[in-house]
Amino acid sequence: MKEKTANAGKHAFHGLTPDVIITLTEKALGARCTNLCRPLNSYINRVYELEFEDRTGLVIKFYRPGRWSQKGLLDEHTFLLELAALEIPVIVPLKMVDGTTLGRFGKIWFACFPKCGGRSFDEYSEEQWLELGRLIGRVHAVGAVRLPEERITMKPAGSTRSQVDSLLASNLIPAEMRQEFKELTNSLITEITPLFDHTRMIRIHGDCHFSNLIYLPGKSFYIIDFDDMAVGPPVQDFWMLLPGVKEDSWREINLFLEGYETFMDFDQRSLALIEPLRAMRYIHYIAWCAHQVSEDGESRVAPNFGTREYWQQEMGDLADQLARIRSAS
C-alpha cells in the first residue's frame, strides 16, 4: 500500500506534456494558443505560462492531487471573485466555456489565470506600508463576511496538532529524537493554545509574504496566490512582511495598521499571536517537507531533510521560539 501511494504521488503530473497542456487550455477556454509552454516555479503544484494567439499571456495551474478537495479549491475561487467584484487587486481565474473556473484532467484539477507582470519588494517605504495596510484591510473586510466550506482553521490545537501527529506517525524523525520532539511540540501547543481563545477567525490569504505581493508601477500592489487560503487570525496576513520581531518593528506595524483600519478594525491584543504564529509556521513547514518526501520519495525542499542534524536544528529553533513566547507572557 505504501508503494502504491508513493508511486501515485510521484507520477501525479507525469501526463502533463506541453501538447496536453496547450490542448487542455484551448478546450477549456475555447480559444487558440501559440506553442509557448513555459514551466514556472511552484513547490507543490505545476504552473505554466502560455499565450493566446493574440499574444495575450495566461497562466495555467494544475493543483497537486489530494491536497485540496473540489470544494476547497472553489473556496479559493469564490474568495477571489468576491474580492475582484469590489475592485480589490487580485488575479481572478478565467471563466471556462462551461461557465466554471475549475477544470479537470484525470485526477488533477486545474485553473487558468491572466498573466500579470510586476515586481516584488522585500523592503517598503512608509507610503507602501500604508498602501499594504489598506489592501489587506479591504481583503479582510470581504473575508469576514462568510467562512469557506473546506479550508483549514489555523489553531494550535487543530491544524498544528494535526501536523505534529502526522510527523510523529511517520518514520522520518530519528527514533532517539522522537520523544524530545513530542515533548517540545506538546509544550509549545499547550503554551500558545489559550492565546487563540478569544481571537476572531476569518477568511485570510494565509501565506502573505513579500513574494505574494506584486507591484505594478503607476497602479498598485496586487496580492496573488491564494493557494494557502485559510480561516485564521487577521494578524497572520501581515506578520511575515515585518522586517523583524514585533519589538523591532513598531514603526512598520503602526503604519500598516493606520492603513488597515481605514477599512477594517484590528484587535491590538492579537499582536501577541505573532510569535506563536511564527512557531506554528515552523511546524507547518516541517510537516509540508515531510509530506512531499512521503508522497513521492524525491521532493526535498530542505537539502538535509531527515538527517539528525536537520532535526537538531529544527528542534533548537522551536525551543528558542518557545522560550521567546514564554518570556513575553
N, C-alpha and C positions, 0 to 999 in steps of 0.2 A: 504493500500500500504506500509506503513512504517513497519507494522508487517511482511509482506511478505519479504521485503528487509532484515530485521533483521534476520529472520529465515534462509534465503538463505545464509547470511554470517556466521551465527552460525554453520550451518551444512555443510559448503563448503567441509570440509575434512572428513566428517563422514564415508564415504565408504572406507577409506584407512586403511584396516586391514593388518596385516603382510602378510597374504596369497595373498591378492590382490596386494600388493606392490611387492612381490617377483615374482609373475606371470607376472605382467606388465614388470618388468625388464627383465625377461628371454625372453619374446616375443619381446621386443623392441631391445634387443642386440643379440638375437639368441644364448644365452649361459646359461648354468645351474648355479644356485646359491645354496649356502648352506641355512640353515634355519635362519642364522643370520639376524636380522632386528632390529637395534638399533636406536631409535629416537635421533636426535641431536638438540642442542639448535638453535632455529630460531624464531625471534619475529613475522615475517609476514608469511613466507612460512612454509612448512613442509618438513623436511630433515631427511633422514635415512641412516645409514651406513649398507651396505650389503657386501657380498663377493662372488666371483665366487668359483666354486668347487676346483680350484687350490689354494684357499686361498688368491688370489689377492683381495684387498679391492676396493670397489667403493662406491660412494655416489649418491643417487637419490634425486633430489629436485623437489617438487611439488609447483608450483608458485600459490600464492593466486589468485583466480579468480577475474577479474575486475581491477586488479592493472596495468597490462601491456597487451597490445594487442599482437597478434602473431608477428606483425612486430616489436614491441618494444622489445620483447624477442629475436627475431632474430638479432636485432641491437647489443644486448649484445654478442650473439654467434659469429657474424661476427667480432666484435672487437677482441674477444679472439682469433679467428682463425688467424686473421691478425697479432696479436702480436706473437703468437706461431710460425708462419711461419718465423719470424725473430729471433727465439730462445730467445725471451723475456720470462722470467719465470712466466708463468701464468698457471692456471688449465683449460684445454680445454675440452668442452663437448665431450663425446664419440659419435661416429657416430653409428646410429642405422641401422638395417637391411634394411630399406627403403632408406638409404642414407642421411637421415636428422639428425639433432641434437635435435629436439624438438618433443616429443610425446604428446599424449592427452588421458586423462581418463575422459570421460564426458565433463564437462566444465573446467577441470583442465589441464593446460599444465605442462609437466614435462621434465626434462633432467637428464642425468646420467653423472657423472664425476669420474675420477680415484681418489682414496683416496690418499691424500698427507700428510704425517706426518711432524712434525716440531714444533717449539715453537715461541711465540711472545715475544717481549721485550717492556717495557714501558720506557726504557732509552737506548740511543745508544752511542757507542763510536765514536770518531772522524772518524775512518775509516768507520764505519757503516753509519754515516751521508753522507759521500761521496758516498758510495755504493747506498744508498737510492736515492740520487740525480741523480746518473747515471740511476738507474732503472726507476724512474718517468720521467726522461728526454727522455728515449727511448720510454716509453709508450706514451708520449705526441707527440713525433715526428711522430708516427703512427696515433695518434688521430687527428692530424692536417691535415691529408691527405684528409679526407672527413667527412661530417656530417651524423649522423644517420637519419633514416626515421621518427621514432616516439619516441623521448625522450625529456624530458623537457629541457628548456633552463633556466639556473639559473640567473634570473634578478629580481631585486626588484619589478619593475612594471609589471612583468609577473608572475613567479612562486610564489613569496612571496605575491603579491596582491591576487592571486587566493586562496592561503591558508588562508589569512585573511578574504576574503569574505566568504569562506566556514565556518569558525569559527563563523562569525557574523550571518550567516544564520541558524546556529544550535541553539539548546536550551541549550547549555552546559555552556554558560557564564551567571552568575547571572545577572538578569535584571538590577539591580542597578549599575553594573560594566561595562555594555556593551559600554556605551558612552565613558568612560575613556579608555577602550581597543581600541575602534575605533580611538579616537583622538591620542593616543600614537602610534599605528601602522601606522596611516596616516603620522604622523610627521616623523617617522623613515623611511618610504618608500620615502617620499619627500626628506629627507636629503641625502639618500645614492644613489638614482637613478642616479644623474648626474655623480657619480664616475665610473659608468659602461659604460658611453657613448663611450669611445674610447678603450675599452678593447677587445682584441682578444678572441673569444669564440671558443673552440674546444671540441672534444670528450674527456671526462675525466672519471676517476674512479668514482668520486663524493662522496665517503664515505671512504676516505683513512685515517683511524686511525690505531693505532698500532695493534689492533686485526686482521686487514685485511692484515697484513704483516707477513708472516711465514718464519722463518729462519731454514734452513737445514744445520747442521754442515758440513763443508767441501765443501759446494756448495754455495748457495746464498740465498738472500731473494726471496720469491715468493709473488706476490700480488694476493690476492684472493677476491672472492665475488664482482663481477661487477654488482650486482643486482640494485644498485642505479646509474649506469652509466648515465651521463647527458652531455649536452652541457654547458660548463661553463668556467670561467677563470682558467688558469693553477694553480694559487696560491691556489685554493680550495683543490688541491690534496696534499698539504703539511702543511697547517697551523695547522691542527688538530694534527700533530705529534710534534709540538713545545712544550717545557716544560712550556711555559707561554705566556704572551702578547709579542708583537713584540719587545718592548723596552728592554725586559729582555731576548731576545732570539737571539741576533745578531750573537753570535758565531755559533749557530746551523744553522741559516739562511745562513750565509756565507759559511759554509761547504757544506750544501745541494746544494746551487746554484753553487758552484765550480764543484761539480759532475754533476749537471743538465745541465750546459752549455757546457759540453763535447758533448752533443747530441742535445740540443735544446736551442735557445736563450730565454732569460727571460726578460720581461719588468719590470724593477725595480719599475716603478710607480704603478704597480698592488699590491705591498706590502701594499698600502693604503687600499686595499679591505679586509684585514684580519679581522678587527673588524666589518665592515659591514656584511661580510660573517658569522661571529660568531652570530650576531643578527639574520640574516636570518635562521641560523640553529636552534636557539631558537624557532622561529616561526614554522619552519618545524617540529620540534619535537612535539610541542603542537598540531599542525594540525594532525600529524600522530597518536598521542594518541587519539584525538577526533574521527578520522576515525575508529579506532579499536572499540571504545565504541559504536559509532553509528551503526557500521556494525553488531556486534553480541551481544552488551549489556553486555559483560563479560570481554573483554580484557582491562585491566587497567595496563599499564606499570608503571605509577606513582601511588603509593599506595593511595594518597589522591586526585586523579584527579577529577576535577569538583567541589571541595569544594571551599568555599570562600577563605580559607587560601591558597589553590593552586593558584588561580588566583591572589591573592595579591602578592605572591612570584614571579610568572612569570612576572607580570607587573612591579614589582620592579626591576627584573633583566633586563627587556627590557629598563626601564627608565635609569638605570645605564649605560647600553650599549650605549644608545643614547647620554648620557652626555659624555661618553668616546670618541665617534665618533666626537662630536662637539668640544671637547677640542683639538683634533688632527688636526682639519681643519684650 
